Amino acid sequence: MKSSSTESPGEPKTVPALGHAFLTPLYDAVMAVTMRERAFRAALLEQAAIGPDQYVLDLGCGTGTLAVMIGARRGGAHVTGLDADPEVISIAERKALAAGVTIRFDRGLSTRLPYPDGSFDRVVSSLLFHHLPAKDKATTAAEARRVLRSGGEFHVVDWGRPANLLMGSLFVLVRLLDGFPNTRENVEGKLPSLFREAGFGEVLQTGSMSTLFGTLVFYRAFGATGSPATPSRENRELGDKGGRPS
């Protein structure tokens, strides 16, 4: 089995997951020790209820842990992982190869997805949104809405409103690393309203989990209403050129 990789047009600007490129090789170890990584990713997959032969996009796939977990499941889902950082894409490809699963990895921006409308049955995202400025959060949510087929669902786990004072104090470390402006919507619990504004008719907060750095919150968005709020004509034309992932 193998993984494949393509790069979307342009040169995406990237912010390394730990803030600095030299720390990227340490990312998986940090996640495993501090974030209950397997537990929260497994919970997200259980929530997503991915069916046989469905098309799944891991949006902001990072080093590919979630994508590989999806690919290793029985049922034959078609998995695509997208990230703007070429270094983590390389790590993800090696991880998929070692696991013996077939995953397509693309380099591109969450605000300009290189896929046609209605390409996926599920879009999943773990720890992407807190890296993004407010405007890019909105555009990313609308792009997720655009590439979902009718009946598709968007499943997200990311930092949310702290469950208590301790979680709020711990989350300051994340805010110092990723920026107070970028994490404002997370800490204020505004991601659900942002997803609704992107065109999702139903947005549910399905659970939460405490970690050493704050409170992770799970969301399920579905039941698209009207047209996506943000995707530009340029995004649509780019998607039309990309073809359905396979």
Backbone torsions as a table, in degrees:
resi	resn	phi	psi	omega
1	MET	NA	157.6	-177.5
2	LYS	-149.8	166.6	172.5
3	SER	-111.9	154.4	177.5
4	SER	-126.1	155.3	-175.4
5	SER	-138.4	136.9	172.4
6	THR	-132.8	158.7	-179.5
7	GLU	-118.1	133.3	179.0
8	SER	-76.7	162.2	-178.2
9	PRO	-58.4	149.1	178.1
10	GLY	87.8	175.2	-179.9
11	GLU	-116.2	95.5	-178.1
12	PRO	-59.8	138.1	172.3
13	LYS	-83.3	135.4	-174.8
14	THR	-121.8	149.2	170.3
15	VAL	-117.8	113.8	-178.4
16	PRO	-54.8	148.0	-173.9
17	ALA	-57.6	-35.0	178.1
18	LEU	-101.3	16.6	174.8
19	GLY	91.7	-26.2	-177.9
20	HIS	-138.6	137.3	-175.6
21	ALA	-60.4	-34.9	-176.6
22	PHE	-68.2	-15.2	178.4
23	LEU	-90.1	-10.6	-175.4
24	THR	-54.9	-42.8	178.8
25	PRO	-60.1	-18.7	-179.9
26	LEU	-90.9	-4.5	-170.1
27	TYR	-58.0	-50.7	-176.5
28	ASP	-61.5	-40.1	179.7
29	ALA	-65.4	-42.6	178.6
30	VAL	-62.1	-44.4	179.8
31	MET	-61.8	-44.0	-177.0
32	ALA	-64.2	-38.0	-174.6
33	VAL	-81.0	-37.6	-168.4
34	THR	-108.3	-15.0	-165.4
35	MET	-119.5	5.9	-176.2
36	ARG	50.5	46.8	-168.5
37	GLU	-58.2	-51.6	-177.8
38	ARG	-59.4	-38.0	-177.7
39	ALA	-66.5	-47.3	-175.5
40	PHE	-74.3	-33.2	177.6
41	ARG	-70.2	-39.3	176.9
42	ALA	-63.2	-38.9	177.9
43	ALA	-64.2	-38.7	178.1
44	LEU	-65.0	-41.0	179.8
45	LEU	-67.0	-39.7	176.9
46	GLU	-61.3	-42.0	178.3
47	GLN	-63.5	-40.4	-175.8
48	ALA	-68.4	-24.1	176.7
49	ALA	47.2	57.3	-177.4
50	ILE	-70.9	126.8	-177.0
51	GLY	-92.8	169.9	179.0
52	PRO	-59.1	137.2	173.4
53	ASP	65.6	16.0	177.3
54	GLN	-81.0	155.5	177.3
55	TYR	-96.9	126.5	-172.8
56	VAL	-127.4	132.4	173.8
57	LEU	-109.8	123.1	170.9
58	ASP	-93.8	103.3	-172.1
59	LEU	-87.3	118.3	-172.3
60	GLY	72.8	54.6	-167.7
61	CYS	-70.2	-15.9	-179.9
62	GLY	58.4	-133.7	-177.1
63	THR	-82.0	8.9	168.6
64	GLY	86.5	8.9	-177.8
65	THR	-58.8	-48.5	-178.9
66	LEU	-66.3	-44.1	179.9
67	ALA	-59.6	-41.9	179.3
68	VAL	-67.2	-38.7	176.5
69	MET	-60.6	-40.5	177.7
70	ILE	-66.0	-46.9	-177.7
71	GLY	-63.7	-28.8	-178.2
72	ALA	-80.6	-11.5	-179.9
73	ARG	-75.2	152.8	175.5
74	ARG	-71.0	151.3	175.9
75	GLY	121.9	-13.8	172.2
76	GLY	70.1	39.3	175.3
77	ALA	-67.6	147.1	176.5
78	HIS	-93.8	111.3	-169.6
79	VAL	-108.5	130.6	172.8
80	THR	-122.1	132.2	174.1
81	GLY	-113.7	135.7	-180.0
82	LEU	-127.4	134.2	175.1
83	ASP	-152.6	154.4	-179.0
84	ALA	-86.1	-15.6	-173.4
85	ASP	-94.0	113.9	-177.6
86	PRO	-64.2	-29.1	-178.8
87	GLU	-67.9	-42.8	179.3
88	VAL	-71.8	-30.9	175.2
89	ILE	-61.3	-41.5	178.3
90	SER	-62.4	-42.0	177.1
91	ILE	-63.1	-42.6	-179.5
92	ALA	-62.3	-41.4	178.8
93	GLU	-61.9	-43.1	178.7
94	ARG	-65.4	-37.3	-180.0
95	LYS	-65.9	-42.1	178.5
96	ALA	-65.5	-41.1	179.0
97	LEU	-62.1	-44.1	-180.0
98	ALA	-64.7	-32.7	-179.6
99	ALA	-83.1	-11.1	179.6
100	GLY	71.6	34.1	179.3
101	VAL	-118.2	149.4	-179.9
102	THR	-95.4	115.7	-180.0
103	ILE	-137.1	137.6	173.3
104	ARG	-91.3	126.0	176.1
105	PHE	-113.8	127.4	179.1
106	ASP	-117.4	144.3	171.4
107	ARG	-96.6	126.6	-179.8
108	GLY	-178.9	177.7	-176.5
109	LEU	-98.2	141.0	177.1
110	SER	-66.5	-20.8	179.6
111	THR	-87.2	-2.3	-176.4
112	ARG	-151.2	68.2	-173.0
113	LEU	-69.1	133.1	-176.3
114	PRO	-86.7	44.7	-177.3
115	TYR	-132.8	148.4	177.5
116	PRO	-67.8	162.3	173.4
117	ASP	-54.5	142.0	173.2
118	GLY	67.2	34.9	-176.7
119	SER	-84.8	-22.3	-168.9
120	PHE	-129.3	150.1	173.3
121	ASP	-86.4	-30.2	178.0
122	ARG	-138.7	138.4	165.4
123	VAL	-117.7	127.0	178.5
124	VAL	-118.8	150.3	-178.8
125	SER	-149.3	127.4	177.6
126	SER	-126.8	119.5	175.8
127	LEU	58.2	43.2	173.4
128	LEU	-102.8	-47.0	-165.3
129	PHE	-63.4	-30.3	-178.0
130	HIS	-71.8	-11.9	175.5
131	HIS	-81.9	-15.4	-167.6
132	LEU	-99.9	142.5	169.0
133	PRO	-62.0	161.2	-175.6
134	ALA	-54.9	-44.4	-179.1
135	LYS	-62.3	-41.5	179.9
136	ASP	-71.4	-30.9	173.0
137	LYS	-58.5	-47.9	-178.5
138	ALA	-62.9	-44.4	-179.0
139	THR	-66.9	-40.0	178.5
140	THR	-62.1	-43.9	178.3
141	ALA	-62.4	-40.7	179.1
142	ALA	-68.1	-35.6	176.1
143	GLU	-66.8	-39.4	175.0
144	ALA	-60.1	-42.7	176.9
145	ARG	-61.0	-41.5	-177.0
146	ARG	-64.7	-42.9	-173.7
147	VAL	-85.0	-2.4	175.0
148	LEU	-82.3	138.7	175.2
149	ARG	-77.5	170.3	176.0
150	SER	-58.8	129.7	-177.3
151	GLY	86.9	-1.2	179.9
152	GLY	-75.7	166.3	-176.3
153	GLU	-136.4	149.6	179.1
154	PHE	-112.9	121.3	-177.4
155	HIS	-120.5	126.8	-171.1
156	VAL	-132.1	139.2	163.9
157	VAL	-127.4	129.0	-178.9
158	ASP	-159.4	173.3	176.6
159	TRP	-61.9	138.6	179.3
160	GLY	-130.7	-165.5	177.7
161	ARG	-59.9	126.9	-178.1
162	PRO	-57.1	138.4	-177.7
163	ALA	-70.7	-24.2	-179.5
164	ASN	-161.0	-179.4	-176.9
165	LEU	-62.2	-38.9	179.2
166	LEU	-62.5	-46.7	179.5
167	MET	-62.1	-37.3	177.7
168	GLY	-64.9	-39.4	179.1
169	SER	-67.5	-41.5	178.8
170	LEU	-65.0	-35.2	-176.5
171	PHE	-69.0	-17.7	176.7
172	VAL	-57.3	-33.9	178.7
173	LEU	-62.0	-41.7	177.5
174	VAL	-66.0	-41.1	-178.6
175	ARG	-66.1	-35.1	176.3
176	LEU	-65.9	-35.6	-178.6
177	LEU	-76.5	-45.9	-173.0
178	ASP	-100.1	-6.5	175.7
179	GLY	101.5	132.5	178.8
180	PHE	-64.1	-40.6	177.6
181	PRO	-62.5	-42.8	-177.2
182	ASN	-66.1	-29.5	-175.6
183	THR	-98.9	4.0	-175.3
184	ARG	-61.5	-48.9	-178.3
185	GLU	-62.6	-32.7	178.0
186	ASN	-65.8	-53.6	-174.4
187	VAL	-67.9	-25.4	178.5
188	GLU	-89.8	1.4	177.4
189	GLY	68.9	34.0	-173.5
190	LYS	-99.0	0.9	-179.8
191	LEU	-60.6	-39.6	178.8
192	PRO	-58.5	-43.5	179.5
193	SER	-67.1	-34.0	177.1
194	LEU	-64.5	-41.0	178.7
195	PHE	-66.6	-38.2	177.6
196	ARG	-64.0	-42.2	179.1
197	GLU	-64.4	-24.2	178.3
198	ALA	-78.2	-8.8	175.7
199	GLY	116.1	7.6	176.5
200	PHE	-86.9	128.1	-177.2
201	GLY	-75.5	-32.5	-180.0
202	GLU	-125.7	128.1	176.1
203	VAL	-132.5	120.4	-177.6
204	LEU	-117.4	136.2	167.5
205	GLN	-90.4	112.5	-167.7
206	THR	-98.3	-12.2	-179.6
207	GLY	171.5	178.7	178.4
208	SER	-150.7	164.8	-178.2
209	MET	-149.0	133.3	178.4
210	SER	-87.8	140.0	178.1
211	THR	-133.5	-179.5	179.0
212	LEU	-70.5	-11.7	-178.5
213	PHE	-118.8	7.0	178.7
214	GLY	136.0	-165.6	-174.0
215	THR	-100.2	121.8	171.8
216	LEU	-89.6	138.9	-179.3
217	VAL	-124.3	140.5	-179.5
218	PHE	-103.8	138.3	-180.0
219	TYR	-130.7	148.0	173.0
220	ARG	-129.4	122.7	-178.5
221	ALA	-123.5	134.4	-176.7
222	PHE	-161.4	-173.4	177.2
223	GLY	62.6	60.2	-176.6
224	ALA	-56.2	140.4	178.0
225	THR	-120.2	124.5	176.9
226	GLY	63.8	-148.2	-179.1
227	SER	-98.6	151.0	175.2
228	PRO	-53.8	144.6	-171.9
229	ALA	-76.2	-29.9	-166.5
230	THR	-118.3	-31.2	-171.6
231	PRO	-53.9	135.3	-179.0
232	SER	-86.9	166.6	175.4
233	ARG	-59.9	-35.6	178.9
234	GLU	-61.1	-41.5	178.8
235	ASN	-62.9	-42.2	-178.9
236	ARG	-64.8	-41.9	-179.9
237	GLU	-65.8	-37.9	177.0
238	LEU	-62.5	-44.2	179.1
239	GLY	-62.0	-40.3	-179.1
240	ASP	-61.1	-26.6	-179.3
241	LYS	-83.6	-16.7	-169.9
242	GLY	-81.6	-30.2	-175.8
243	GLY	78.2	157.6	-179.7
244	ARG	-68.6	131.6	177.9
245	PRO	-58.8	147.3	179.1
246	SER	-146.3	NA	NA
